[in-house]
């Protein structure tokens, strides 16, 4: 399932959530995951158009913690690669 927010992607395309460094922020553009995963992420606040900030990572770098809609949510790097955004 692909959920989109059509408000102009960057010329070189959107970055993935996994590409952000610590304390960097981006605006969610779309989620390229199966519908059940995408819906669960949306329930947690990952909605197109919302800002997402990288909070911190586990010692090995995976999972990473993201701030979205007032909550902190840990995601594996593999999942974060399928969440596309525009960097702020």
N, C-alpha and C positions, 0 to 999 in steps of 0.2 A: 504494500500500500504506500502510496506517495501522497503526503499531505503537504500542500504548498501555501505560501503566502506570496502573492504576486506583487512585489513592490520593487522590482528591479534588482537583479543579481549583479554582482561585480563583473567586470569585463572578462576576467579570467575564471569566472565561476565561483561558486560558494566554497568556503573552507569547511572542514568537518570540525566537530566539537573536539576531536582528538588532537587537532592542530594547534589549539590555543595553549598558551603558556600560563603559568600560575598568575592569578589576578587579572588576566585578560578577559575581555567581555565581547560577546557577539549577540546578534539578534537571530533567533531561530527562523530559518527559512523553510525547511522541510525535513521530514523524517522518512528515510528510505528503509523501512523495516516492515515485516509482515504486520497485518492489521491488528492482531492481538497485542503485539509488542508496542506498536504505535499508540493504540488506545490507552494502554496502561501508562505509557510515558506522558500522554496528554492529561491523564488523571492526576499525575504527579506535578503538573505545571508546565511541562514541555509543550507549549502551544505556539504555533507560528506567530511571529510578531513580538514575542516576549524576549527580554534580555536574559542571557545566561552568562554567569561568571565562573571561572575556574577557582575553586577555593584552595584545595591542596590534594596531594596524592599520598597513597600508602608508600611505605619505605621502598618497595620494589617498583613503584610507579603505576601499579594497577591493583585495585581500582582507583579512580580519581573521583574527587568530590566536587560537585557543581552546585552553585547557588542559583535557584530559579524560584521566582514568585514567593520569596521569603522563607524558602526551605533549602536544606542541604541534602543532596541526593548523590549517592555513590553509584557510578556506572563503570563497567569494564571498558577498557580502551576499544575493544572490538565493537561494542555497542555504540560508543561515542563516534566511531568512524562513519556511522550511518545517519548521524544527526548533522544536517548541513545548515550553515548560518552565514550571515554577513558580519565581518569583523567591524567593531565600532571604531 
